[in-house]
Amino acid sequence: MKEVDELVRNFEESSNVENAQAMSAYMRNLFPFLGLKSDLRKEKQKTFIDIMSQQSMDEIIKACRLLWDLPEREYQYAACELLVKNQKKLRHEDLYFVTELVIHKSWWDSVDSIAPNLLGYYFQKFPEILKPTIRKWIDGENIWLYRSAILYQLKYKQSTDKEYLGWIINQFEGSKEFFINKAIGWALREYSKSNPNWVADFVATNKLSPLSSREALKVINKKNQK
C-alpha cells in the first residue's frame, strides 16, 4: 500500500538510534523502536492519517494491519491514532479486528489507547454486543482483554454504568496481576472525578488490592487534603 510505504520512508528518515534504545528499554525491550519521540512522530504521520481518513474503513483496516505487522512500535502507535481519528466509522463487524489488535503485540501502551478510545466508542454505538463480549473476555485467559473490560468506560464520566463497572471489577477479586489491579485503580480514580461518593463507598465495601485502593482514592484524597 503506497500510503504505508510513504509513512515508512518518513519514519525511517528520522530514526534515532540513541532514542530507540532508550524507548525500547522503557518498554522492557519487548519491541524495537525507530526512536521517534511523540511530537516528531505525530508530525511525520499527519499527512498519512489525513489521507487515510478520507478512505473507507476497509482501506483503513488494511493499512492498520500492515502497520501492526511492522516490527517498530511507532507503527502500532500510528495505527492506533488513525483508528481513533476514524472511530465513528467503526462497523458492527469490526469488533473482531479491534480485538485482534488488543491480543497481538500486546502491552499497556497499545491496550490503553484501544480500550477507552475504540472499544469505549464501539460499545456505545453497538450496546447490544457489550455484555456478551465482556462476559466472553472475562471467561477467557487473556489479561489484556481483562484490562480492556475494566477500562473501556474510562472516558464515559457521568455516563459510566457504575453497577456494571463494579460487577466487572469484582470478577477479578483476589487477582495478583499488576496490570489488572492497576487498571481497576485507574478506572475507579477516573470515575471518582464524576462520582467521588460512589467510588469511596465502593472501595470501602469491596475487597480490592492495596494497589487498586490506593490508585482509586488518589483524586479523592488530594481534594480532602486541601
Order of alpha helices (4+ residues) and beta strands (2+ residues): alpha-alpha-alpha-alpha-alpha-alpha-alpha-alpha-alpha-alpha-alpha-alpha-alpha-alpha-alpha
